[in-house]
Amino acid sequence: MKKSGGGDVYYLATGSAGEKRLALVDKVYGPDSTRILSTIGIPRGAHVADLGCGTGNTLRWFADQVGDEGEVVGVDISAEQLAIAKAYAEAHGHRNIRVVESSIYETGLPRAAFDIVHCRFVLCHLARPMDAVREMAALARPGGLVIAFDVDLDGLYSVPETDAYVRALELFAARNRLRGCDPRLGLLLPRMFLEAGLAAPETAISHPIYLRGEHKRLWEYSLLEAGAYTVQNGICTQAELERLAAELAAVAADETIAVAQAAMPVTWARKPA
């Protein structure tokens, strides 16, 4: 369990311990993310700030888009995450990536300097997401784009309904209440962007669903990875968590049950020139 510079609790694993889950996040949500970003348009030579970049999955995609004449700056509060992001960038030959250890609330990056300011699944972990959106807007140059992908956890369910996923959603909701975070924050992004002074926001939504394979298990893994935090804070007992893990594994193995992953709303808007 880690705290950010803003006091926010991040209860998921970081560094090498969380690398596999973050790679799975990118497998589940990455194709729709990059499709939407490609439709919006990421120009060659652009300067990009990728906030809450984690182990760098989106960093590397942006680096390919902007080319050697552009630059991508990855910001994360976790030195462990950034070490992995930097190692991957070097291994893939990306010389246009640099990383900065900092809070999303106060990045320390230059104001009005970036063509694209982006985050994915970051704001939902924050008790003060509006402050982070204001920081994103401040980093964008006049005419620059601010883009945020986030979550609507009400999109997490099984078809047909199972007690395991009903209970899983209850545990996610209880943890978010304890942390002061909004599990449906992605739906609020258009209004948040307007409040931050961004013009004419656009929005879309992605909602993956699977009958089989590891992709089906993403939010199961996320729930169980944070099991210690859940038990320590009295949200459930260790015995219940173990029973739930077995039930979720049984759902994953049953190809007659589909699991809809949490929906991923996205909002983008330009900073007024």
Disulfide bonds with the S-S distance in Angstrom:
none
